Amino acid sequence: MFVTDIVPDNQVQMALLDTVDREKHRKLMVAIDDLTDRFGRERVKVATQGVDNQWLLRSDMVSKCYTTRLSDIQTVHVL
């Protein structure tokens, strides 16, 4: 795993329409850290972290040359 672009909390580059609730995010991280300290690593998971993804993308209709053959590109006509 690679971690990049780590910056202090007070130096975060915000977008013009930034909607991230940084205080709520900070409290969540503190809670997760506390649970990890209490129960150990790999015991607390976030969302779907650690879920076995056994499904695969259906690709039975994809051309074998879909990136190199222009005739295989789908055309959509709008009336």
ABEGO torsion letter per residue (X at the ends): XBBBGBBBAAABBBBAABABBAAAAAAAAAAAAAAAAAAEBGABBBEABGBBBABBBBAAABBAAAAABAAABBBBBBX
